[in-house]
Amino acid sequence: MSDTELVDQLEQVWSSIAALGHELSEEEWKRPTEVPGWSVQDNLVHIYAMEAGLLGRPLERVEIPDDLPHVKNDIGRQNEMVVAARRDRTGAETLAEFEEITTARVAQLRAYGPDDFAAESWTPVGPGTVRDLLPFRVFDSWVHEQDMRRATGRPGNLESDAAAAALERVIGAMPYVIGKKAGAPEGATVVFALDGPLGRTVAIGVEGGRAKPLDAAAEQPTVRLATDTETFVRLGCGRVDPDAVVAAGAVRIDGDDLLGGRIVEAMNFLF
């Protein structure tokens, strides 16, 4: 994917978020989301806080209690300190700041040349380049947009290039989930049958002690997991209780029930 296409994805998802924000009442901005401890407004602040830092305009932080149950590590603490600093603002105020910062960030990226995209940068998985960071920003922005949309009952932006890229990132984590976290045995084959927007079939097999994508799904896989793409992403991002979605029938397991259950339980690859 080209640098221009990555910037296009960022601009698209941020435009979609802005359009959503202009529909929200103050009550909706303050609704809780599936991100523990965070409101719709908190999710928005989190999205643009990183971009503000990349523009050289880091947002202020405030001290927070040491015992917040949803803060698990130092990165989470830093995120919470920024979000907490803006909780006394209105949704409209945070939306205006979001639009100003993301507009400036898109303009900055549009002006970049090859050397700028190749420059060293922090990424969530270690040192990289600016170009390496951008797919993570698309993913993070789109996932939090969906958190905001679910909390306010406004589904949308489910078939864009940004949505497709986010889905691919979750799919790409499944060999790790199946092979390492769920401990699927040698020779096991797993099929995810995903329906809904961007639905597809994903096949993964364990060969030589490693789980890896398969070119085609086995006719009789060890386990078949059928769900919709939204539930699949929610599980991968730790947004929903695995036992609850299985009990509700949102994930259907055919074949090896025990392995299927372990996979669903292990699908959260973010934290």
N, C-alpha and C positions, 0 to 999 in steps of 0.2 A: 504494500500500500504506500502511496506517495505521501510526502509531507503535507501537500495541499489537501489531500483527501482526509488526513487525520484532523487538520484544522477545520475542514468542512463538517466533520462529525461533531467536533466540539461546539462549533457555532450552531449547528442544528439542535443539539440537545439543550444548550443554554437558551436558545430561542423558544423551544418548547416549554422549558421551565418558566420562563418569563411570561409566556402566554397563560400558563396555568395560574401563576401568581396573581395576575390581574383579574382572575375570576373569584378569588378567595375573599371571604369575609374575615374580620378579625378573629371571630370565634374559630373559624377553620384553621387559621394560621397557628392557633394555640392547641390544636388537637394533638393527642399523642400518636406516635407512629410505632411501627414494629421495631424500630431502633430503640433499645431500652433507654429510658430517661430523656428521649428527645421528642420535641414537638415537630410539627411541619416546619415552623420557622427555624428551629434549630438545624434541621437538615439543610435548609437553604444556606444558612450562615456557614456551615461546614463546607459546602461546595465552593463558595467564593473565597473563603479564608485562604486556601492554598493558592488560588490565583493572585490574590492580593500580595502574598509573600513573594511570588514569582515576579511580580511587577516591582518589587522593592518597596512595597507599602504594607508591611506586616500589620495585621490587626492587633489591637491591644488585648491583653489577657487580664483576667482577674483570678485571685486565689479561690480555690474550691476546697471543700472538705476532703479529708484523706480517706473517708470510708464510704464513698459513693459506690454502690454495688455494681453499677454498670461500667465503671472505669477499671479496666483490667491491667493496664500497663502504662508506661510513660507516654507513648504516642497517644493513647486514649486520654490521658490526663491533659496533654497539651491541646488536643482537640476540644476537650470539655472546657478548658479555661477560655478559649476563644468564643465558643458558643455561649457560655455563661455571661460573658461581657456584654452581650446584645439582647439578653432576655427581657430587659426593660423597654425595648423599642417595640414599635408596632410592626405588624407584618408589612405594611406599605413602606415603612422606612427601610426595612431590610431588603425588600424587593428593589427599591430604588438604588441601594448600594450595590446589590447583586448586578443589576443592569449596567451600572456605571463601570464596575470593575471588570465584568466579563466582556463588555464592549472594548475596553482598553486592552484587555488581554488578547482578544481576537485581532485587533489592529496591530499589536506587537508581533504576533505570530505571522500575520500576513506580510509583514515587512522583513521577516527572517529570510536569510539565504542558506545555502547548504552548510556553511561553516557554523551558523547559529544553531541549526538543528543537530549538528554533530558535536556541539559543545558538551562538556561534562555536566552532569546533573544528578541530583539525588533521585532515586526511584524507590518505591516500596519494597523492592527485592534487592536493594543494594546499589552501588554506584553504576551509573549508566550515562546516557546522553539525553538531551532534550527530546529527541525523537523517541527514545525508549520510554520516557515519562508520559507522553501524550496518550497512548492507548489506555494507560491506567486512569488518566483524568477523564477520558470518555466513559470508561466503565464506572468509575466512582460517581460521576455526575448522573449517568443514566439510572444506576441502581437507586440513588437517593431521590431522583425524580419519581421513580416508581413508589418509593416509600411515601412520598408526599401525595401521590395520586390515590393510592389505596386508602390512606387515612381520610381523604376528602371525597371519596367515591367518584373520582374523575379519571377513569382509565384512558390511556392514550399513549402515543409514541411507542407503540409496540412492534412496528414493522419498519422502522427507519434503519439506516445504515448503523447508527449508534446502537440500536437495539440488537441488530444482528451481531455486531462486534462484542457486545456484552454477553450474549448467549454463547458465542464461540469461546469466550474466556471461561465460562462455567463448564462447558463441555470439555475444554482442554484440561480442566482439573480432575476430571473423572477417573482417568487411569491411576492417578495418585490416590484418589479416594478408594477405588476398588482394590488396587494392589497393596497399598501400604496401610491405609486406615481400616479397611474392612477385612483385609487378609484373605482375599479370594484365592483358592487353591490353584495349583498348576492345572491348566487345561480348561479352567472355567471360562464360560462366555456369558457376557452380560449385555442385554439390549435395553436401551431406553427408548420407548415409543412415545414421542412427544407430539401432542396435538395442539391446536390453537395457533396464534400468530407465529410465523416462522417455524412451524412444526416440522419435525424430521425424525428419522430413526438413527440412533447412535449405537454402534456395536463396538464392544471392547472385549478383548480376550487376554488371558494370562498365558504367556509363552516364555519359557526360559527364565521363569521367576519374575517376570515383569509384565505388568498390565499395559496394553497398548491398543490403539484404535485398530479396528478391522475394516477391511474394504467392504465387506458385506456381512449382514446379520446371519447368524446360524439359524437353520430352520427350527431347531429345538434348542434354544440357548439354556444354559444352566438356570438362569433367572431372567425374567422379563419384567421390567418396571414401566408401567403405563401411567402417564400423567400429562398435564398441560405444561406449556413452556413457562408460564408464570410461576406455577408451583415449583417447577424444577429450579428456576433461578432463586426463588425464595429459600428453598432448602439449601442450595449451594452457598447462599450468602448469609445463612443463619437467621433468617427472618421469621421462621415458623417452627413450631415443635414437631419433630419427625413423627412421634407416636400419634400426635393429634391428626396429622394429615392422613396417615394410614387408617386410623380409626374412622375418619370422616369419608373414606373412600376416594380421597383426592389422589392417592397413589395406589395402584393395584399391582400386587405382586403375584406373578405366576412362575411356578417352578420351585426352586429351592427357597422356601420361605425364610429360613434362618439366614442364609446369605443375603437375600433381598432385604431383610430387616436390618442387617448390619450395614449394608450399603446406604440405605435411607438415613440411618442414624449417623453415618459418618460423612454425609454429603457437604456439610459446612466446611469449606476450605479456607475461609477468611480468618477465623479466630476460634 
